[in-house]
Amino acid sequence: MNAQKRLAIFERLAKAIPNPTTELEYTTTFELLIAVILSAQATDKGVNIATRKLFKVANTPQAILDLGLEGLESYIKTIGLYHAKAQNVLKCCAQLLALHGGEVPDTREALEALAGVGRKTANVILNTAFGHPTIAVDTHLFRVGNRTKLATGKTVLEVEQRFLSTTPKQYLHDAHHLLILHGRYTCTARNPKCGECCIVDLCEFHDKQLQPVKPPAGN
C-alpha cells in the first residue's frame, strides 16, 4: 500500500470518527490504568459496569488497597479472569505508592514494570493519558492492519512497528482509537460491514462483502 492511499484512509477515518477516544470510562489517569488492566480479554462495556461502582468507593491506589482482595473482587467479579486481575491491581497499587508516590508514571519502562501492565496496556496509557504517539495493537488493530494491508505482520509487535513506521505523522496520535473503533463497529471479525465502510475502495481486503448489512427481521 502506498503512502497516498494510507493518507486517504486516515483522512476518511478521521472524518467518519471525529472524536476518537477510548470507550472506557475514567476521570483520572489512575482510573484509566485500572480500567485498562481489567479490560484484558473483556469488553469495555463490561468493565465500565464494574468500575462505575468500584470508582465511587475506591479510585486511588490506597483506597483500592484498603478494599483487600475479597473486597476488590466483589466489585469486579463479573469481569473475566477477575481473581488474577484483582491480584495484579492490588500489586500495581502497592507499586505505585512505593515507587511513584501514588502517581501513574509516564514512561514505558516504568509502566511495564507494574503488575498487570504489558506493552499493549502501556501503549494505551502513554497515548490516551499522556498524548504520546503510540499505537496499542489489540485484536481489532491486528485484524484491521492485516485485512486492509495498512500494517501487515505475523505478530502484534510486527504490526505495531509497521503502523508506527507508515502512519502519516499527523494521525499518529489518533490512529490507535480510529482503528479500534473502525474495527469494533465496521471492520468486524465476522461479517465485516464492507457495504457501509468509508474506506472500502481504498482497502486491499480481497474478500469484501459489499452488500449492506440488513437489520434482523422485525427491527
C-alpha positions as CSV (number, residue, x, y, z in Angstrom):
1,M,0.0,0.0,0.0
2,N,1.4,3.4,-1.0
3,A,1.7,6.5,1.2
4,Q,-1.0,8.4,-0.8
5,K,-3.6,5.6,-0.1
6,R,-2.6,5.4,3.6
7,L,-3.2,9.2,3.9
8,A,-6.5,9.0,2.2
9,I,-7.6,6.1,4.5
10,F,-6.8,8.1,7.7
11,E,-8.4,11.2,6.3
12,R,-11.6,9.4,5.8
13,L,-11.5,7.6,9.1
14,A,-10.9,10.9,10.9
15,K,-13.9,12.4,9.1
16,A,-16.1,9.4,9.9
17,I,-14.9,9.3,13.6
18,P,-14.4,13.0,14.6
19,N,-13.8,12.3,18.3
20,P,-11.7,9.2,18.5
21,T,-11.1,8.1,22.1
22,T,-11.4,5.2,24.4
23,E,-14.8,3.9,25.4
24,L,-13.5,3.0,28.8
25,E,-15.0,5.4,31.4
26,Y,-12.5,7.2,33.7
27,T,-11.8,10.6,35.3
28,T,-8.2,10.3,36.3
29,T,-5.1,8.6,34.8
30,F,-5.1,6.1,37.7
31,E,-8.7,5.1,36.9
32,L,-7.8,4.7,33.3
33,L,-4.9,2.4,34.2
34,I,-7.1,0.2,36.4
35,A,-9.8,0.1,33.7
36,V,-7.2,-0.9,31.0
37,I,-5.8,-3.7,33.2
38,L,-9.3,-5.0,33.8
39,S,-10.2,-4.8,30.1
40,A,-7.8,-7.6,29.0
41,Q,-10.0,-10.3,27.4
42,A,-13.1,-8.4,28.5
43,T,-15.4,-5.8,26.8
44,D,-15.2,-2.1,27.6
45,K,-18.9,-2.2,28.3
46,G,-18.4,-4.9,31.0
47,V,-15.5,-3.1,32.5
48,N,-17.5,0.1,32.7
49,I,-20.3,-1.6,34.5
50,A,-17.9,-2.8,37.2
51,T,-15.8,0.3,37.5
52,R,-18.8,2.7,37.9
53,K,-19.4,1.1,41.2
54,L,-15.8,0.5,42.1
55,F,-14.5,4.0,41.5
56,K,-17.3,5.5,43.6
57,V,-15.8,3.9,46.7
58,A,-12.1,3.5,45.7
59,N,-10.4,5.4,43.0
60,T,-6.9,5.8,44.4
61,P,-4.1,3.3,45.0
62,Q,-4.5,3.4,48.8
63,A,-8.3,3.2,48.7
64,I,-8.2,0.1,46.5
65,L,-5.5,-1.5,48.7
66,D,-7.8,-0.8,51.7
67,L,-10.5,-2.9,50.0
68,G,-8.3,-6.0,50.2
69,L,-8.6,-8.9,47.7
70,E,-12.1,-10.1,48.6
71,G,-13.4,-6.5,48.7
72,L,-11.9,-5.7,45.3
73,E,-13.2,-9.0,43.8
74,S,-16.7,-8.2,45.0
75,Y,-16.7,-5.2,42.5
76,I,-15.1,-6.9,39.5
77,K,-16.3,-10.5,39.8
78,T,-18.4,-10.0,36.6
79,I,-15.2,-9.5,34.6
80,G,-13.4,-12.4,33.1
81,L,-10.3,-13.6,35.0
82,Y,-11.3,-11.3,37.9
83,H,-9.3,-13.2,40.5
84,A,-6.0,-12.8,38.7
85,K,-6.8,-9.3,37.7
86,A,-7.7,-8.3,41.3
87,Q,-4.3,-9.7,42.5
88,N,-2.5,-7.7,39.8
89,V,-4.4,-4.5,40.6
90,L,-3.5,-4.7,44.3
91,K,0.2,-5.3,43.4
92,C,0.1,-2.5,41.0
93,C,-1.4,-0.1,43.6
94,A,1.3,-1.1,46.1
95,Q,4.0,-0.4,43.5
96,L,2.5,3.0,42.6
97,L,2.6,4.0,46.2
98,A,6.1,2.6,46.9
99,L,7.8,3.7,43.7
100,H,5.9,6.7,42.3
101,G,4.2,8.5,45.1
102,G,0.8,7.1,44.1
103,E,1.0,8.6,40.6
104,V,0.9,6.8,37.3
105,P,4.4,7.1,35.6
106,D,4.6,8.4,32.1
107,T,7.4,6.2,30.7
108,R,7.2,2.8,29.0
109,E,9.8,1.3,31.2
110,A,8.1,2.3,34.4
111,L,4.7,1.3,33.2
112,E,5.7,-2.1,32.0
113,A,7.3,-2.8,35.4
114,L,3.9,-2.5,37.1
115,A,1.9,-5.7,37.8
116,G,-0.7,-6.4,35.1
117,V,0.8,-4.0,32.6
118,G,2.3,-5.3,29.4
119,R,3.3,-3.4,26.2
120,K,-0.3,-3.0,25.0
121,T,-1.5,-1.5,28.2
122,A,1.5,0.7,28.5
123,N,0.8,2.0,24.9
124,V,-2.8,2.8,25.8
125,I,-1.8,4.8,28.9
126,L,1.0,6.6,27.1
127,N,-1.3,7.5,24.2
128,T,-4.6,8.2,25.9
129,A,-3.4,9.8,29.2
130,F,-0.1,11.4,28.2
131,G,-0.5,12.1,24.5
132,H,2.4,10.1,23.2
133,P,2.1,8.9,19.5
134,T,2.0,5.3,20.4
135,I,-0.3,2.6,18.9
136,A,-1.5,-0.3,21.0
137,V,-2.2,-3.3,18.9
138,D,-5.2,-5.3,20.2
139,T,-7.2,-7.9,18.3
140,H,-9.0,-5.1,16.4
141,L,-5.9,-3.4,15.2
142,F,-4.2,-6.7,14.4
143,R,-7.2,-7.7,12.2
144,V,-7.7,-4.3,10.6
145,G,-4.0,-3.9,9.8
146,N,-3.6,-7.2,8.2
147,R,-7.0,-7.2,6.5
148,T,-6.7,-3.8,4.9
149,K,-3.0,-4.1,4.3
150,L,-2.4,-0.9,6.2
151,A,0.0,-2.8,8.5
152,T,0.7,-6.5,7.9
153,G,2.6,-8.8,10.3
154,K,2.5,-12.2,11.9
155,T,2.9,-10.9,15.4
156,V,1.5,-8.0,17.4
157,L,4.9,-6.3,17.6
158,E,5.4,-6.5,13.9
159,V,2.0,-4.9,13.2
160,E,2.7,-2.2,15.8
161,Q,6.1,-1.4,14.3
162,R,4.6,-1.3,10.8
163,F,1.8,1.1,11.9
164,L,4.4,3.4,13.6
165,S,6.6,3.5,10.6
166,T,3.9,4.0,7.9
167,T,1.1,6.0,9.6
168,P,1.0,9.7,8.4
169,K,2.6,11.7,11.2
170,Q,-0.5,13.9,11.7
171,Y,-2.6,10.9,12.5
172,L,-0.2,9.0,14.8
173,H,-1.8,10.3,18.0
174,D,-5.4,9.4,17.0
175,A,-4.6,6.3,14.8
176,H,-4.9,3.9,17.8
177,H,-8.5,4.9,18.6
178,L,-9.6,5.5,15.0
179,L,-8.6,1.9,14.1
180,I,-10.1,0.3,17.2
181,L,-13.4,2.0,16.7
182,H,-13.4,1.1,13.0
183,G,-12.6,-2.5,13.8
184,R,-15.1,-2.7,16.6
185,Y,-18.1,-1.3,14.6
186,T,-17.3,-1.6,10.9
187,C,-14.4,-3.9,10.1
188,T,-15.7,-6.6,12.4
189,A,-14.1,-10.1,12.7
190,R,-17.2,-11.8,11.3
191,N,-19.2,-10.4,8.5
192,P,-17.3,-7.1,8.1
193,K,-19.6,-4.3,7.0
194,C,-17.8,-3.5,3.8
195,G,-21.0,-2.2,2.2
196,E,-21.1,0.6,4.9
197,C,-17.3,1.2,5.1
198,C,-15.9,4.7,4.3
199,I,-12.6,3.2,3.0
200,V,-14.0,0.3,1.1
201,D,-12.5,1.5,-2.2
202,L,-9.1,2.0,-0.6
203,C,-8.9,-1.1,1.5
204,E,-6.9,-4.0,-0.1
205,F,-9.0,-6.8,1.5
206,H,-9.7,-9.4,-1.2
207,D,-12.9,-10.9,0.2
208,K,-15.0,-7.8,0.6
209,Q,-18.7,-8.2,1.4
210,L,-20.2,-5.3,-0.4
211,Q,-23.9,-5.8,0.3
212,P,-25.1,-3.5,3.1
213,V,-25.8,-5.4,6.3
214,K,-29.6,-5.8,6.6
215,P,-31.2,-5.5,10.1
216,P,-32.8,-8.6,11.6
217,A,-36.5,-9.1,10.6
218,G,-38.8,-7.3,12.9
219,N,-36.5,-4.4,13.7
